Amino acid sequence: MRLTREANLGQGWQAQLFDTGEMLVRKAETGQTTWLPKESVDTLIDIVAQIRNERAERDLRNHFAKETN
């Protein structure tokens, strides 16, 4: 298993994504950790992508609404 990506999630939380598709989420100060299986990580990625798409569409609508006023 090889680490492919790391991210600071804020408020002391770190996420590590591995080449297996699994993710480790850890809070260093408390030692709390959670392993997410690949299927859960895939679902989380889909949710984030959907949110980003919805925001981009909203921003585009708002941009054009301002131009027409």
N, C-alpha and C positions, 0 to 999 in steps of 0.2 A: 504494500500500500504506500503510495507516494502522495505527498501534499501538493496540490495543484494551485490552490488559491487561499488567501487569508484575508479577513476583513475585520475591522473594528466596528462593532454594532452600536457602540455608545454605552454609557452607564456601566462601564467595566466589563461588557460582554465582548468576546472574540468568537469568530466563526472560522473554521478550517474545513475546506472542501478537499476531498481526496479523489484520486483517480478511479476509485471504485464507485464514485457517485455518492458516497456516504459523507455526512457532515458532523463535525464535532462542534458543539456550542458550549463555551466555557466562561464562567465568571471567576477570574483569578482570585479576587479577594475572599470569596467564600468557598472556592474549590468546587462549586456546583458545576456539573457537566451533564450534557445530554447528547446522545448519539442519535442521529436521524438516519434511517435507512434510505437507500437510493430512491425508492418510490415516494417517500415523503419529501425528499429534496426536490424531486422532479415536480411534485405538486406545488411546492413553495415557489419554485422558479416560474411555473405557469401563472400563479397568482400575482407575482410581482410584475411579470410581463403584461398581464391584463390591466393592472393598475397603471402602468406606464403608458400603455396604449390609450386608455381612457383619459388620462391627463393630457396627452399630446392632442387628442381630438378636441377636448375642451378648450385647450389653449389656442388651437387653430380657429375654432368657432369664435372665441372671444376676440382674436386678432381681426378676423374679417368683420365682426360686428362693429368694432371700433372704426374700421376703415369706411364703413357705409354710413356712419353717423356724422 
